C-alpha cells in the first residue's frame, strides 16, 4: 500500500457520489456560462442557503482541495504556492488553493473543468485563520469580483449568548443586502423558508445515517465519509435530501439485514480529525485484521436543527455552531461529542490524527485522549500526518503503530472474552 | 555588555517577575493572565485584578508535548511548559481576546488542565460598524459580569481611572518609540524590549512611575553617534532580547517595529468617544492591526508609514516558527514592500531563539545588500 490510495466503499449509494460531485461542478460551470452570479465562500455557514434561495451559485474553494488531493493535483499546486513564498508550515488547504488559483486553473489536465472564476468573494473573519487568509488571497487574485467581508463571533457552542446570535443575525441581513444590491435579485422569504427546511431535513438525515453506526456489525464506516460532500455543497437543496435519503435507506436495510462493512468485525475504531484526502484507503487499512473505522469527527458536525419559521436566526445559529463543533473553540464540547460517539457506537479504540494542516482540530486531542482512557477505558494512538500534504505522512510509521495498536486491541478483546 | 543605568530597574523587574508576582498573589492580589495584547487589560485592572502577560521565554519544551503538538509557535509551547512546571501558579485566571487559533486552543487546554477561577475567551469583531460595536460592548459586559463574580467590583469611574493610567503609559512608550525613530534614544533595541517586557508583568501604577523616571533620565542623555543600518522589525512577539542584540551586533539599528511587544501593541494611545467604555472600544477597533485580525492591505500602508517616518532601509521579519497569521501574510506583505523599493528578509525563531550561525550569514548578506 502506498501513500496515495482511494478508499474501498461498500454502499452502492456512496458509489453514486462521483456522479453527484460531477453534477455539482457541471452546474457551477453552467451557472457561469449562463450569467448566473457565482460566489466563492467558506463552507459550513448559513451563506449557502441564502445563495440557493436567491438562485445564485455557491462555490467552495476549501472543498475543492480534497478534490485536488483525490485527483493528485496537490503536488503541482503546492509547488506554485511555495514558489510564491507560502511556507510549508501553513495549512495544506491554503497552500493548495493558493497554488491552484495562481496556476493553470481550468487547464485540460484539471478534472471536472476546475472552478469557475467568482463574480463575488465572500471573505470573512470568524473561522480559522488559514480560511480567513485564503479568502484574502482570493480577493487579490480576482480583483473584478465584488467582495463581501463577513464577520462571525468565535465562541464555544456552550457559551453562545443572545448577543452572539444578534450579531450573527445582523451579519446575515448585511449579507442579504449585499447580494441583493450586487445581483439585482430580491430574496423571497418564503423560498428561504423552503431552503432552510431542506437544510434541516438534510441534518436530520445525516444524524439518522450516523445513528446506524450503533449496529454491530456497522453497516457504514468512515470510508464512506465522502457523502458529506452534499452537506458542504448542497445543503438547502432537494438534491442533498434525495441523495441522503437513498444513503439512509441503504444503510437501514444493511443494518436490519445484519450486513457489515466486513464479514467478521472484531474491533470498532474511531478516527479523530480530517481524513488524509490523498489516502482515504487508510480507513480500510484496519479491515485485514478485523478492524472497522466505525465513526469519525464529522459524525456530529451537522447535528444541528434549523427552524424554517425563523430562517435568518436558524442560519445565524448554524454559522455560530458549525466551526465551533469541530475546532478548539470548545475542547469541552468536542470531548463530549467524541465520548458520546465512542459510547453510542461501542468503540474499542481511537486513532487521533495529529494533523499538521489543522491546528484547530489537533489542539485538545491530548485532553480528549486522556478522557477516553480515564473515563471510558478506551485506548488510543496518535499518528502524525497531514490532511493535504503527503510529504508529512510516513506510511511505514503509520503501519508500525497501527499494527501494534490492533494487536493490543485484539488481545484485550480476547482477554475479556469477547468474540474474536 | 554594559546596560544603560536607566533601564536596570526594568531588567530587574523582568528578571524577578515570578518572585514578585508570587508575592503579590500571596498578599491577596488576584492576577489574571493573558496571551495577546487584544485582551482589554483596562477592564481587568478596573475590576481590581492585575493583568499579566503570560511569558514563554527561551528554553526547551518537554512536558508540553504531552498536551500539544510540536507544530505550534514556541511561545505557546513554552508558556504551557512553564504552566506545567508551576511557573504560573499565582494566576487566578486567564482572559484572552480572540486572536489566533493557537491562543484560542491553549486557553481551553489551560482550562482543562489547571484549576483556575476563570478562563474566558473574548470574541472580537473583525469589522467595525454599528452592529460590531454593539456586539463588542455586550461581550465586554459579559466579561465584566464574570470578573465581578470573582473580583472586587467594577464601576465606570474605576474604568475611567484605568484608561487614564494606561493611556499615560502608552503615551510615554510612544515618546520612546518616536525618539528611537529620530535616532535620539540612547538605548539598544534589547534594552527597549526590556522596558516593554516590564510593562507586561508590573502593576501599571508602579510601571508608570518607572517610565516617568526613565523619561526623565533619557530626556537630556547623550546619544551614541555610531549607528547601524536602520531597519524595522516585524513579527508577533519577541521575548528574547538576545535576538535583537544579535541583529544590532551585525550592524543594524532597529529604528521601528511592528511587534506586539513593541509599537503595534501600544498604538493608538487612546480611543475616542463619550465615556470610558466607548473610548476603550474605539481603541480596540482602531488598533494597529495584527495579521491574525486583519487583511494585508490594511497592514501594508501602516508599515510603509512607519518605514518612511523612521527612515528604515529595510525590514527584518522575525517570526515565531509556525505562526500562521504572519506566515500567511508574508508573501503579500514582502511583495508590497519590494514594490515600494524596501528590501526584507524573513527569519524564524524556534524554542532556542535564533540559530545564530545560520542567521548570522543570512543577516550579513542582507546588511551587505542594504549598504549598497
Interface residues (C-beta under 8 A of the other chain):
Chain A: X84 X85 X86 X87 X89 X90 X91 X94 X124 X125 X126 X128 X129 X130 X133 X136 X137 X139 X140 X149 X151 X153 X154 X155 X156 X161 X162 X163 X164 X166 X167 X170 X171 X174 X327 X328 X329 X330 X331 X332 X354 X356 X359 X360 X362 X363 X364 X366 X367
Chain B: X66 X67 X68 X69 X71 X72 X98 X100 X101 X102 X104 X105 X106 X108 X109 X111 X112 X113 X121 X123 X125 X126 X127 X131 X132 X134 X135 X138 X139 X142 X292 X293 X295 X296 X297 X321 X322 X324 X325 X327 X328 X329 X330 X331 X332 X334 X335
